[in-house]
Amino acid sequence: MYTVYVLQDKNGKYYKGFTNNLARRFSEHKNGHTKSTKNMYDLKVVYIEEYKTLPEARKREIYFKTAAGRRFLKLRLRS
């Protein structure tokens, strides 16, 4: 099982990614082991989706990083 996730920091900045172990990956983000989230503080998981295969999860992560995906998340996270 693969999880596509969105993290948000205290300033409202988002990070999108996917993993097969969300607890481990979130710990890596919080402890500064990931270059792109190293300077993000008070991270929290704000959105997740689960997929059975790696290609499905990767495709969804890529979508979230597009303008259409950002609009989708903005609408979803507003509620």
MMTF fields as JSON, N, C-alpha, C and O atoms, coordinates in Angstrom:
{
  "mmtfVersion": "1.0.0",
  "mmtfProducer": "UNKNOWN",
  "numBonds": 315,
  "numAtoms": 316,
  "numGroups": 79,
  "numChains": 1,
  "numModels": 1,
  "chainsPerModel": [1],
  "groupsPerChain": [79],
  "chainIdList": ["A"],
  "bondAtomList": [4, 2, 8, 6, 12, 10, 16, 14, 20, 18, 24, 22, 28, 26, 32, 30, 36, 34, 40, 38, 44, 42, 48, 46, 52, 50, 56, 54, 60, 58, 64, 62, 68, 66, 72, 70, 76, 74, 80, 78, 84, 82, 88, 86, 92, 90, 96, 94, 100, 98, 104, 102, 108, 106, 112, 110, 116, 114, 120, 118, 124, 122, 128, 126, 132, 130, 136, 134, 140, 138, 144, 142, 148, 146, 152, 150, 156, 154, 160, 158, 164, 162, 168, 166, 172, 170, 176, 174, 180, 178, 184, 182, 188, 186, 192, 190, 196, 194, 200, 198, 204, 202, 208, 206, 212, 210, 216, 214, 220, 218, 224, 222, 228, 226, 232, 230, 236, 234, 240, 238, 244, 242, 248, 246, 252, 250, 256, 254, 260, 258, 264, 262, 268, 266, 272, 270, 276, 274, 280, 278, 284, 282, 288, 286, 292, 290, 296, 294, 300, 298, 304, 302, 308, 306, 312, 310],
  "bondOrderList": [1, 1, 1, 1, 1, 1, 1, 1, 1, 1, 1, 1, 1, 1, 1, 1, 1, 1, 1, 1, 1, 1, 1, 1, 1, 1, 1, 1, 1, 1, 1, 1, 1, 1, 1, 1, 1, 1, 1, 1, 1, 1, 1, 1, 1, 1, 1, 1, 1, 1, 1, 1, 1, 1, 1, 1, 1, 1, 1, 1, 1, 1, 1, 1, 1, 1, 1, 1, 1, 1, 1, 1, 1, 1, 1, 1, 1, 1],
  "groupList": [{"groupName": "MET", "atomNameList": ["N", "CA", "C", "O"], "elementList": ["N", "C", "C", "O"], "formalChargeList": [0, 0, 0, 0], "bondAtomList": [1, 0, 2, 1, 3, 2], "bondOrderList": [1, 1, 2], "singleLetterCode": "M", "chemCompType": "L-PEPTIDE LINKING"}, {"groupName": "TYR", "atomNameList": ["N", "CA", "C", "O"], "elementList": ["N", "C", "C", "O"], "formalChargeList": [0, 0, 0, 0], "bondAtomList": [1, 0, 2, 1, 3, 2], "bondOrderList": [1, 1, 2], "singleLetterCode": "Y", "chemCompType": "L-PEPTIDE LINKING"}, {"groupName": "THR", "atomNameList": ["N", "CA", "C", "O"], "elementList": ["N", "C", "C", "O"], "formalChargeList": [0, 0, 0, 0], "bondAtomList": [1, 0, 2, 1, 3, 2], "bondOrderList": [1, 1, 2], "singleLetterCode": "T", "chemCompType": "L-PEPTIDE LINKING"}, {"groupName": "VAL", "atomNameList": ["N", "CA", "C", "O"], "elementList": ["N", "C", "C", "O"], "formalChargeList": [0, 0, 0, 0], "bondAtomList": [1, 0, 2, 1, 3, 2], "bondOrderList": [1, 1, 2], "singleLetterCode": "V", "chemCompType": "L-PEPTIDE LINKING"}, {"groupName": "LEU", "atomNameList": ["N", "CA", "C", "O"], "elementList": ["N", "C", "C", "O"], "formalChargeList": [0, 0, 0, 0], "bondAtomList": [1, 0, 2, 1, 3, 2], "bondOrderList": [1, 1, 2], "singleLetterCode": "L", "chemCompType": "L-PEPTIDE LINKING"}, {"groupName": "GLN", "atomNameList": ["N", "CA", "C", "O"], "elementList": ["N", "C", "C", "O"], "formalChargeList": [0, 0, 0, 0], "bondAtomList": [1, 0, 2, 1, 3, 2], "bondOrderList": [1, 1, 2], "singleLetterCode": "Q", "chemCompType": "L-PEPTIDE LINKING"}, {"groupName": "ASP", "atomNameList": ["N", "CA", "C", "O"], "elementList": ["N", "C", "C", "O"], "formalChargeList": [0, 0, 0, 0], "bondAtomList": [1, 0, 2, 1, 3, 2], "bondOrderList": [1, 1, 2], "singleLetterCode": "D", "chemCompType": "L-PEPTIDE LINKING"}, {"groupName": "LYS", "atomNameList": ["N", "CA", "C", "O"], "elementList": ["N", "C", "C", "O"], "formalChargeList": [0, 0, 0, 0], "bondAtomList": [1, 0, 2, 1, 3, 2], "bondOrderList": [1, 1, 2], "singleLetterCode": "K", "chemCompType": "L-PEPTIDE LINKING"}, {"groupName": "ASN", "atomNameList": ["N", "CA", "C", "O"], "elementList": ["N", "C", "C", "O"], "formalChargeList": [0, 0, 0, 0], "bondAtomList": [1, 0, 2, 1, 3, 2], "bondOrderList": [1, 1, 2], "singleLetterCode": "N", "chemCompType": "L-PEPTIDE LINKING"}, {"groupName": "GLY", "atomNameList": ["N", "CA", "C", "O"], "elementList": ["N", "C", "C", "O"], "formalChargeList": [0, 0, 0, 0], "bondAtomList": [1, 0, 2, 1, 3, 2], "bondOrderList": [1, 1, 2], "singleLetterCode": "G", "chemCompType": "PEPTIDE LINKING"}, {"groupName": "PHE", "atomNameList": ["N", "CA", "C", "O"], "elementList": ["N", "C", "C", "O"], "formalChargeList": [0, 0, 0, 0], "bondAtomList": [1, 0, 2, 1, 3, 2], "bondOrderList": [1, 1, 2], "singleLetterCode": "F", "chemCompType": "L-PEPTIDE LINKING"}, {"groupName": "ALA", "atomNameList": ["N", "CA", "C", "O"], "elementList": ["N", "C", "C", "O"], "formalChargeList": [0, 0, 0, 0], "bondAtomList": [1, 0, 2, 1, 3, 2], "bondOrderList": [1, 1, 2], "singleLetterCode": "A", "chemCompType": "L-PEPTIDE LINKING"}, {"groupName": "ARG", "atomNameList": ["N", "CA", "C", "O"], "elementList": ["N", "C", "C", "O"], "formalChargeList": [0, 0, 0, 0], "bondAtomList": [1, 0, 2, 1, 3, 2], "bondOrderList": [1, 1, 2], "singleLetterCode": "R", "chemCompType": "L-PEPTIDE LINKING"}, {"groupName": "SER", "atomNameList": ["N", "CA", "C", "O"], "elementList": ["N", "C", "C", "O"], "formalChargeList": [0, 0, 0, 0], "bondAtomList": [1, 0, 2, 1, 3, 2], "bondOrderList": [1, 1, 2], "singleLetterCode": "S", "chemCompType": "L-PEPTIDE LINKING"}, {"groupName": "GLU", "atomNameList": ["N", "CA", "C", "O"], "elementList": ["N", "C", "C", "O"], "formalChargeList": [0, 0, 0, 0], "bondAtomList": [1, 0, 2, 1, 3, 2], "bondOrderList": [1, 1, 2], "singleLetterCode": "E", "chemCompType": "L-PEPTIDE LINKING"}, {"groupName": "HIS", "atomNameList": ["N", "CA", "C", "O"], "elementList": ["N", "C", "C", "O"], "formalChargeList": [0, 0, 0, 0], "bondAtomList": [1, 0, 2, 1, 3, 2], "bondOrderList": [1, 1, 2], "singleLetterCode": "H", "chemCompType": "L-PEPTIDE LINKING"}, {"groupName": "ILE", "atomNameList": ["N", "CA", "C", "O"], "elementList": ["N", "C", "C", "O"], "formalChargeList": [0, 0, 0, 0], "bondAtomList": [1, 0, 2, 1, 3, 2], "bondOrderList": [1, 1, 2], "singleLetterCode": "I", "chemCompType": "L-PEPTIDE LINKING"}, {"groupName": "PRO", "atomNameList": ["N", "CA", "C", "O"], "elementList": ["N", "C", "C", "O"], "formalChargeList": [0, 0, 0, 0], "bondAtomList": [1, 0, 2, 1, 3, 2], "bondOrderList": [1, 1, 2], "singleLetterCode": "P", "chemCompType": "L-PEPTIDE LINKING"}],
  "groupTypeList": [0, 1, 2, 3, 1, 3, 4, 5, 6, 7, 8, 9, 7, 1, 1, 7, 9, 10, 2, 8, 8, 4, 11, 12, 12, 10, 13, 14, 15, 7, 8, 9, 15, 2, 7, 13, 2, 7, 8, 0, 1, 6, 4, 7, 3, 3, 1, 16, 14, 14, 1, 7, 2, 4, 17, 14, 11, 12, 7, 12, 14, 16, 1, 10, 7, 2, 11, 11, 9, 12, 12, 10, 4, 7, 4, 12, 4, 12, 13],
  "groupIdList": [1, 2, 3, 4, 5, 6, 7, 8, 9, 10, 11, 12, 13, 14, 15, 16, 17, 18, 19, 20, 21, 22, 23, 24, 25, 26, 27, 28, 29, 30, 31, 32, 33, 34, 35, 36, 37, 38, 39, 40, 41, 42, 43, 44, 45, 46, 47, 48, 49, 50, 51, 52, 53, 54, 55, 56, 57, 58, 59, 60, 61, 62, 63, 64, 65, 66, 67, 68, 69, 70, 71, 72, 73, 74, 75, 76, 77, 78, 79],
  "secStructList": [7, 3, 3, 3, 3, 3, 3, 3, 7, 6, 6, 1, 7, 3, 3, 3, 3, 3, 3, 1, 7, 2, 2, 2, 2, 2, 2, 2, 2, 2, 6, 6, 7, 1, 4, 4, 4, 6, 6, 7, 7, 1, 7, 3, 3, 3, 3, 3, 3, 3, 3, 1, 1, 2, 2, 2, 2, 2, 2, 2, 2, 2, 2, 2, 6, 1, 2, 2, 2, 2, 2, 2, 2, 2, 2, 2, 2, 2, 7],
  "xCoordList": [0.837, 0.0, 0.889, 1.87, 0.54, 1.301, 0.404, -0.777, 0.965, 0.229, 0.765, 1.965, -0.14, 0.188, -0.242, -1.367, 0.645, 0.357, 0.713, 1.512, 0.09, 0.374, 0.681, -0.096, 1.823, 2.214, 2.048, 2.164, 1.777, 1.696, 2.517, 2.502, 3.238, 4.004, 3.254, 2.159, 3.849, 3.167, 2.916, 2.042, 3.654, 3.462, 2.479, 2.233, 1.913, 0.941, 1.55, 0.839, 2.848, 3.515, 3.247, 3.195, 3.077, 2.753, 3.921, 4.752, 3.953, 4.874, 4.04, 3.246, 4.225, 3.487, 4.461, 5.532, 4.094, 4.962, 4.186, 2.971, 4.917, 4.293, 5.299, 6.508, 4.786, 5.621, 4.861, 3.646, 5.597, 4.941, 4.915, 4.414, 5.458, 5.456, 5.341, 6.351, 4.12, 3.889, 4.514, 5.067, 4.437, 5.001, 6.505, 7.011, 7.221, 8.666, 8.988, 9.867, 8.265, 8.541, 8.236, 8.986, 7.146, 6.801, 7.875, 8.231, 8.383, 9.464, 10.714, 11.375, 11.035, 12.179, 11.984, 12.925, 10.787, 10.507, 10.659, 11.311, 10.061, 10.097, 11.498, 11.809, 12.346, 13.693, 14.73, 15.925, 14.289, 15.195, 16.04, 17.081, 15.621, 16.384, 16.028, 16.608, 15.073, 14.645, 14.995, 14.563, 15.766, 16.271, 15.146, 15.247, 14.09, 13.033, 12.163, 11.489, 12.154, 11.355, 12.226, 11.719, 13.511, 14.448, 14.143, 14.282, 13.726, 13.46, 11.981, 11.582, 11.179, 9.753, 9.559, 10.111, 8.763, 8.589, 7.126, 6.22, 6.916, 5.572, 4.782, 3.654, 5.38, 4.727, 3.56, 3.601, 2.522, 1.4, 0.882, 0.949, 0.373, -0.227, -1.641, -2.444, -1.947, -3.271, -4.128, -5.333, -3.52, -4.301, -3.566, -2.347, -4.316, -3.726, -4.693, -5.912, -4.11, -4.843, -4.003, -2.774, -4.654, -3.92, -4.159, -5.261, -3.089, -3.126, -2.449, -1.564, -2.868, -2.315, -0.98, -0.157, -0.746, 0.479, 1.308, 0.791, 2.59, 3.526, 3.207, 3.189, 2.956, 2.654, 1.419, 1.393, 0.395, -0.8, -0.461, -0.882, 0.3, 0.667, 1.551, 1.358, 2.501, 3.405, 2.638, 2.896, 1.706, 0.897, 0.085, -0.027, -0.48, -1.279, -0.396, -0.792, 0.781, 1.71, 2.076, 2.089, 2.367, 2.706, 1.522, 1.712, 0.314, -0.879, -0.974, -1.253, -0.746, -0.832, 0.165, -0.044, 1.228, 2.251, 1.961, 2.726, 0.856, 0.449, -0.494, -0.962, -0.761, -1.686, -3.073, -3.708, -3.546, -4.859, -4.875, -5.862, -3.794, -3.696, -3.668, -4.27, -2.976, -2.94, -4.326, -4.725, -5.064, -6.439, -7.32, -8.107, -7.181, -7.942, -7.672, -8.607, -6.409, -6.051, -6.555, -7.02, -6.464, -6.937, -8.418, -8.838, -9.202, -10.632, -10.88, -11.741, -10.14, -10.304, -9.898, -10.554, -8.817, -8.293, -9.028, -8.924, -9.759, -10.507, -11.626, -11.968, -12.197, -13.33, -12.886, -13.722],
  "yCoordList": [-1.17, 0.0, 1.243, 1.316, 2.206, 3.458, 4.62, 4.65, 5.562, 6.723, 7.974, 8.249, 8.73, 10.048, 11.017, 10.939, 11.926, 12.793, 14.243, 14.542, 15.13, 16.552, 17.021, 16.797, 17.674, 18.254, 19.761, 20.355, 20.38, 21.833, 22.296, 21.668, 23.406, 23.951, 25.117, 25.469, 25.711, 26.777, 28.021, 28.818, 28.209, 29.364, 29.088, 29.964, 27.883, 27.534, 26.944, 26.712, 26.701, 26.128, 24.62, 23.958, 24.09, 22.677, 21.889, 22.421, 20.602, 19.648, 18.435, 17.943, 17.954, 16.778, 15.646, 15.863, 14.435, 13.289, 11.986, 11.978, 10.878, 9.563, 8.633, 8.848, 7.596, 6.654, 5.347, 5.278, 4.324, 3.075, 2.932, 1.936, 3.931, 3.925, 5.371, 6.055, 5.831, 7.233, 7.637, 8.731, 6.793, 7.137, 7.381, 8.363, 6.492, 6.654, 7.914, 8.687, 8.113, 9.251, 10.577, 11.541, 10.63, 11.842, 12.153, 13.313, 11.12, 11.297, 11.866, 12.741, 11.377, 11.905, 13.384, 14.171, 13.758, 15.168, 16.02, 17.064, 15.576, 16.36, 16.497, 17.5, 15.501, 15.516, 16.144, 16.098, 16.729, 17.445, 16.571, 17.015, 15.342, 14.436, 14.567, 13.89, 15.44, 15.658, 17.088, 18.036, 17.242, 18.549, 19.566, 20.715, 19.144, 20.092, 20.524, 21.55, 19.786, 20.189, 20.539, 20.741, 20.609, 20.885, 22.195, 22.278, 23.216, 24.524, 24.78, 25.916, 23.74, 23.851, 23.404, 22.391, 24.179, 23.891, 23.623, 24.078, 22.878, 22.503, 21.832, 22.224, 20.833, 20.105, 19.279, 18.715, 19.22, 18.337, 17.752, 18.387, 16.548, 15.881, 16.431, 16.325, 17.023, 17.619, 16.858, 17.096, 15.937, 15.204, 13.921, 13.925, 12.813, 11.555, 10.826, 10.963, 10.054, 9.128, 7.869, 7.941, 6.712, 5.453, 4.754, 4.777, 4.129, 3.418, 2.072, 1.899, 1.12, -0.232, -0.362, -1.193, 0.45, 0.293, 1.577, 2.683, 1.387, 2.507, 3.445, 4.659, 2.945, 3.864, 4.737, 5.902, 4.174, 4.964, 6.1, 7.241, 5.772, 6.78, 7.861, 9.047, 7.462, 8.428, 9.362, 10.565, 8.809, 9.614, 10.655, 11.802, 10.255, 11.183, 12.267, 13.432, 11.9, 12.885, 13.922, 15.12, 13.471, 14.377, 15.303, 16.494, 14.762, 15.59, 16.692, 17.842, 16.359, 17.359, 18.502, 19.602, 18.248, 19.268, 20.14, 21.055, 19.861, 20.678, 21.782, 21.755, 22.74, 23.819, 23.261, 23.69, 22.31, 21.706, 20.965, 21.023, 20.277, 19.561, 20.504, 20.222, 21.614, 22.61, 23.211, 23.454, 23.452, 23.956, 22.925, 23.271, 21.655, 20.583, 20.559, 20.504, 20.6, 20.558, 21.794, 21.696, 22.94, 24.169, 24.06, 24.434, 23.541, 23.365, 22.299, 22.474, 21.212, 20.111, 20.503, 20.13, 21.254, 21.598, 22.775, 23.008, 23.504, 24.638, 24.17, 24.85, 23.011, 22.505, 21.707, 21.223],
  "zCoordList": [0.0, 0.0, 0.0, 0.741, -0.83, -0.929, -0.535, -0.881, 0.18, 0.64, -0.031, 0.003, -0.642, -1.171, -0.079, 0.414, 0.301, 1.433, 1.127, 0.239, 1.897, 1.815, 3.228, 4.156, 3.375, 4.651, 4.579, 3.507, 5.726, 5.798, 6.993, 8.052, 6.81, 7.925, 8.552, 8.115, 9.577, 10.312, 9.467, 9.807, 8.377, 7.498, 6.366, 5.537, 6.32, 5.299, 4.035, 3.057, 4.04, 2.88, 2.843, 3.88, 1.616, 1.445, 0.855, 0.119, 1.206, 0.608, 0.229, 1.031, -1.0, -1.474, -1.742, -2.309, -1.336, -1.563, -1.465, -1.266, -1.61, -1.436, -0.788, -0.872, -0.141, 0.581, 0.798, 0.614, 1.19, 1.582, 3.105, 3.626, 3.823, 5.284, 5.759, 5.926, 5.975, 6.303, 7.642, 7.753, 8.635, 9.949, 9.848, 10.391, 9.157, 8.987, 8.205, 8.584, 7.108, 6.241, 6.941, 6.793, 7.697, 8.431, 9.473, 9.679, 10.121, 11.087, 10.413, 10.972, 9.226, 8.48, 8.158, 8.262, 7.776, 7.482, 8.741, 8.715, 9.831, 11.078, 11.653, 12.296, 11.429, 11.988, 11.063, 11.355, 9.952, 9.062, 8.16, 7.677, 7.921, 7.061, 5.583, 4.734, 5.282, 3.903, 3.514, 4.169, 2.465, 2.058, 1.825, 2.254, 1.156, 0.793, 1.975, 1.881, 3.069, 4.232, 5.43, 6.533, 5.22, 6.304, 7.031, 8.252, 6.278, 6.869, 7.143, 7.397, 7.093, 7.404, 8.859, 9.287, 9.61, 11.026, 11.357, 10.659, 12.431, 12.885, 11.763, 11.463, 11.158, 10.072, 10.582, 11.675, 9.767, 10.069, 8.761, 7.709, 8.846, 7.686, 7.549, 8.476, 6.386, 6.193, 5.194, 5.11, 4.425, 3.429, 3.059, 2.886, 2.937, 2.485, 1.552, 1.653, 0.647, -0.212, -0.293, -0.301, -0.354, -0.419, -1.756, -2.303, -2.265, -3.542, -3.393, -2.555, -4.209, -4.135, -4.845, -4.46, -5.883, -6.658, -6.663, -6.505, -6.848, -6.922, -8.087, -7.881, -9.297, -10.411, -10.172, -10.571, -9.52, -9.206, -8.24, -8.432, -7.208, -6.206, -6.818, -6.553, -7.618, -8.258, -9.191, -9.225, -9.937, -10.854, -10.089, -10.522, -8.955, -8.151, -7.533, -7.482, -7.069, -6.51, -7.574, -7.294, -8.77, -9.866, -10.159, -10.407, -10.132, -10.351, -9.299, -9.637, -8.035, -6.968, -7.16, -6.648, -7.882, -8.103, -9.328, -9.631, -10.034, -11.175, -10.689, -9.551, -11.556, -11.203, -10.886, -9.922, -11.689, -11.446, -10.106, -9.373, -9.794, -8.527, -7.338, -6.302, -7.483, -6.401, -6.185, -5.046, -7.273, -7.136, -6.429, -5.548, -6.822, -6.188, -4.686, -3.887, -4.303, -2.881, -2.144, -1.009, -2.781, -2.147, -1.796, -0.701, -2.742, -2.489, -1.425, -0.563, -1.478, -0.532, 0.885, 1.857, 0.987, 2.315, 2.942, 4.147, 2.139, 2.671, 3.586, 4.553, 3.282, 4.086, 5.286, 6.049]
}
